[in-house]
Amino acid sequence: AGRINNSFLGVAQYRNLPHIILMHYQNFFQFGKDAQEVEALRAQGYSPYELYNSNPELKGAIDLLTSGVLSNGDTELFRPLVNLLLSNDYYLLLADYASYISCQERVSQAYRNPDNWVRMSILSASRIGKFSSDRAVREYSQTIWHVKPVTELQEYAQA
């Protein structure tokens, strides 16, 4: 999920439900397919190239990457990225494009109300403590990686 001014923009597939509950739904801007939709799309044979050709706005955005406008005239700079997206879009970025644009419009609309945006930002920032990177790394170390923390003293003693 990407963070926008302490309100959150997140992909449905990877959303952190406790985080959303704590932040409250009005501070979370969700886009994209959920895990079941991703599974169904892959099962039916997802074709990013077909999606590219069927959505003029998406096609324009992708074509802009190889037009040279964003790369000082170099039409090949972003070609590997474009080729990858059009042939093997593993993360379904193109499939989430329309949903992302719609979500970004909701973010922009919320931003146009400064009082509400400031309120959302303050609430989000004040409720973020539980989701610090220190806590996340500690929890992953214990529950996923099954490793113990190393203190500086232990590192120096072994050196």
Backbone hydrogen bonds, N-H to C=O, Kabsch-Sander energy under -0.5 kcal/mol:
donor,donor_aa,acceptor,acceptor_aa,energy
2,G,9,L,-2.3
4,I,7,S,-2.8
5,N,3,R,-0.5
7,S,4,I,-2.6
8,F,27,N,-2.7
9,L,2,G,-2.9
10,G,8,F,-0.5
10,G,29,F,-2.3
12,A,31,F,-2.8
13,Q,33,K,-0.8
14,Y,11,V,-1.1
15,R,12,A,-1.2
17,L,15,R,-0.9
19,H,16,N,-0.6
20,I,16,N,-2.1
21,I,17,L,-2.6
22,L,18,P,-2.5
23,M,19,H,-2.7
24,H,20,I,-1.9
27,N,24,H,-1.7
28,F,25,Y,-1.9
29,F,8,F,-4.4
29,F,27,N,-0.5
30,Q,28,F,-0.7
31,F,10,G,-2.4
38,V,34,D,-2.4
39,E,35,A,-2.3
40,A,36,Q,-2.3
41,L,37,E,-2.5
42,R,38,V,-2.5
43,A,39,E,-2.2
44,Q,40,A,-1.9
45,G,42,R,-0.9
49,Y,86,L,-0.6
51,L,47,S,-1.9
52,Y,48,P,-2.6
53,N,49,Y,-2.2
54,S,50,E,-1.5
55,N,51,L,-1.0
55,N,52,Y,-0.6
59,K,55,N,-3.0
60,G,56,P,-2.4
61,A,57,E,-2.0
62,I,58,L,-2.7
63,D,59,K,-3.0
64,L,60,G,-1.7
65,L,61,A,-0.8
65,L,62,I,-0.9
66,T,62,I,-0.7
66,T,63,D,-0.7
67,S,64,L,-0.9
70,L,64,L,-0.6
71,S,68,G,-1.0
73,G,68,G,-3.1
74,D,71,S,-2.1
75,T,73,G,-1.0
77,L,74,D,-0.5
79,R,76,E,-0.9
82,V,78,F,-2.5
83,N,79,R,-3.1
84,L,80,P,-2.2
85,L,81,L,-2.7
86,L,82,V,-2.5
87,S,83,N,-1.5
88,N,84,L,-3.0
90,Y,88,N,-2.1
92,L,89,D,-2.1
96,D,92,L,-1.4
97,Y,94,L,-0.9
100,Y,96,D,-2.6
101,I,97,Y,-2.6
102,S,98,A,-2.2
103,C,99,S,-2.4
104,Q,100,Y,-2.9
105,E,101,I,-1.7
106,R,102,S,-1.5
107,V,103,C,-2.2
108,S,104,Q,-2.5
109,Q,105,E,-2.3
110,A,106,R,-2.3
111,Y,107,V,-2.3
112,R,108,S,-1.3
113,N,110,A,-1.3
117,W,113,N,-2.8
118,V,114,P,-2.7
119,R,115,D,-2.1
120,M,116,N,-2.9
121,S,117,W,-2.7
122,I,118,V,-2.7
123,L,119,R,-2.6
124,S,120,M,-2.7
125,A,121,S,-2.7
126,S,122,I,-2.4
127,R,123,L,-1.2
128,I,125,A,-0.8
131,F,128,I,-2.5
132,S,129,G,-1.4
136,A,132,S,-2.2
137,V,133,S,-2.9
138,R,134,D,-2.3
139,E,135,R,-2.8
140,Y,136,A,-2.8
141,S,137,V,-2.6
142,Q,138,R,-1.8
143,T,139,E,-3.0
144,I,140,Y,-2.2
145,W,140,Y,-2.8
146,H,140,Y,-0.6
147,V,141,S,-2.5
151,T,149,P,-0.5
155,E,151,T,-1.9
156,Y,152,E,-2.3
157,A,153,L,-2.2
158,Q,154,Q,-1.6
159,A,155,E,-0.9
